[in-house]
Amino acid sequence: MSGPIYMITDPGAPLDVAGQARAAARGGAGWVQLRDKTASDADLLDLARLLLPEMRALGAKLVINDRIAVAIAAGADGLHIGQGDGDPQAIRARIGPDRILGLSIETLAQARALPKGVDYIGAGPVRATATKPDAAAPIGFDGLAEIARAVPVPCYAIGGLGRGDIAALKSAGAAGMAVVSAITRAPDPTAATQALVQDWSQR
């Protein structure tokens, strides 16, 4: 798949979205997800086309959040969808066999009913988080472990996570961690990413 550190952009952070993506990729993030609920498809497509060659040159996979048409038109590496974004098997048919498909999982029941065609899951929120006020109830590390055991694909934990959580995430069976604020709102997002990558490899 890709590396353990998965950065999701935050249009409300001090650094612009393109700057966040570049900083995370330079810091060694294996994944960069473009998530901007308010941007138009046209603007998001322009941004994805601009960033894709840069991300690939730095070894990061570029994933689009929710926007199926944008992911296809941009030639992005992947698409991430939530529980309310449509049937994953139908979406898999649209995006083709070679593009990575991620799915948000919030409960053990959802994990046990994981559809075919999903390549990885984003499990959480582990903790409550200010960057997604409409998120489901926190699952905690025990809930994360149950979900990770229930799925046959890599599990990326999300929700209020930082460097101090890496040991617990690994113990729970997570393949990696998806972060927003820990990178996008850090004083030096590249250094923050490097620290996460290094800590994950050493734990």
MOQUIBEL-V319870 format. One record per pair of residues at least 24 apart in sequence whose C-alpha atoms are under 8 Angstrom apart, sorted by sequence separation. I is the first residue (numbers start at 1). GAP is how many residues later the second one is. D is the distance in Angstrom with one decimal. If there is no record, write none. Layout:
BEGIN
((I;GAP;D) (I;GAP;D))
END
This chain:
BEGIN
((5;24;5.0) (6;24;6.1) (7;24;6.1) (8;24;6.0) (9;24;6.3) (11;24;7.9) (52;24;6.8) (71;24;8.0) (78;24;7.6) (80;24;7.6) (123;24;7.3) (148;24;7.2) (149;24;7.3) (4;25;7.4) (5;25;5.7) (6;25;4.5) (7;25;5.0) (8;25;4.7) (9;25;5.5) (10;25;6.9) (11;25;6.2) (45;25;5.5) (49;25;5.5) (92;25;6.1) (148;25;5.8) (3;26;6.6) (4;26;6.4) (5;26;6.6) (6;26;6.0) (7;26;6.2) (8;26;6.3) (9;26;5.6) (10;26;7.0) (41;26;7.5) (44;26;7.2) (45;26;7.8) (48;26;6.1) (49;26;7.9) (89;26;6.8) (92;26;7.8) (145;26;7.9) (148;26;6.4) (3;27;4.1) (6;27;7.5) (8;27;6.5) (9;27;7.4) (68;27;7.4) (88;27;6.7) (89;27;6.5) (141;27;7.2) (145;27;4.3) (2;28;5.2) (3;28;6.9) (32;28;6.6) (34;28;7.5) (45;28;7.4) (48;28;7.3) (88;28;7.8) (89;28;6.0) (141;28;7.2) (144;28;6.4) (145;28;6.0) (2;29;6.9) (18;29;7.3) (22;29;8.0) (30;29;6.7) (31;29;5.1) (32;29;6.1) (33;29;5.9) (34;29;6.3) (35;29;6.7) (36;29;7.8) (41;29;6.4) (45;29;6.1) (88;29;7.1) (145;29;7.6) (21;30;7.9) (25;30;6.3) (28;30;7.8) (30;30;4.5) (31;30;4.8) (32;30;5.1) (33;30;4.5) (34;30;5.1) (35;30;5.1) (88;30;7.1) (106;30;6.5) (129;30;5.7) (142;30;7.2) (144;30;7.8) (28;31;7.7) (29;31;6.3) (30;31;6.2) (31;31;6.2) (32;31;6.1) (33;31;5.6) (34;31;5.9) (35;31;8.0) (106;31;7.9) (126;31;6.9) (128;31;6.2) (129;31;5.1) (141;31;6.5) (22;32;7.7) (26;32;6.4) (28;32;7.6) (31;32;7.2) (33;32;6.5) (107;32;7.6) (121;32;7.1) (123;32;6.5) (125;32;7.5) (126;32;6.0) (127;32;5.1) (128;32;6.3) (163;32;7.7) (18;33;7.2) (22;33;7.3) (25;33;6.0) (106;33;7.5) (120;33;5.2) (121;33;6.5) (122;33;6.0) (123;33;6.0) (124;33;6.0) (125;33;5.3) (126;33;4.9) (127;33;5.3) (163;33;5.9) (166;33;7.4) (21;34;7.9) (25;34;7.3) (119;34;6.1) (120;34;4.9) (121;34;5.1) (122;34;4.8) (123;34;4.9) (124;34;5.2) (125;34;4.1) (126;34;7.0) (127;34;7.5) (162;34;7.8) (166;34;6.2) (25;35;5.8) (108;35;7.5) (112;35;8.0) (118;35;7.9) (119;35;7.4) (120;35;6.0) (121;35;6.1) (122;35;5.8) (123;35;6.0) (124;35;5.9) (125;35;7.5) (126;35;7.7) (107;36;8.0) (111;36;5.9) (120;36;7.5) (122;36;6.4) (163;36;7.1) (167;36;6.2) (114;37;7.1) (166;37;7.3) (108;38;6.8) (112;38;5.8) (108;39;5.4) (111;39;6.1) (112;39;6.7) (107;40;7.3) (111;40;6.0) (108;42;7.5) (131;49;7.4) (131;50;7.5) (122;56;7.6) (2;58;7.6) (2;59;7.3) (10;121;7.8) (6;150;7.9) (4;152;7.9) (24;159;7.3) (27;162;7.9) (20;163;7.9) (27;163;4.6) (20;164;6.0) (26;164;6.3) (27;164;6.3) (29;164;6.5) (24;165;6.5) (25;165;7.8) (27;165;7.6) (28;165;6.6) (29;165;7.9) (23;166;5.8) (24;166;5.5) (27;166;4.9) (28;166;6.1) (23;167;4.6) (27;167;4.6) (29;168;7.1) (15;169;7.1) (20;169;7.1) (24;169;5.7) (28;169;6.6) (6;170;7.2) (8;170;6.9) (10;170;6.6) (14;170;7.8) (15;170;7.9) (23;170;7.9) (27;170;7.9) (4;171;6.1) (5;171;5.8) (6;171;6.0) (7;171;5.7) (8;171;6.1) (9;171;6.3) (10;171;7.8) (13;171;6.1) (14;171;6.9) (4;172;3.9) (5;172;5.5) (6;172;4.4) (7;172;5.2) (8;172;5.1) (13;172;5.9) (3;173;7.4) (4;173;6.2) (5;173;6.2) (6;173;6.3) (7;173;6.0) (5;174;7.6) (10;174;6.7) (9;175;6.9) (7;176;7.2) (5;188;7.7) (5;191;7.0) (5;192;6.3) (4;193;7.3) (4;196;7.4))
END
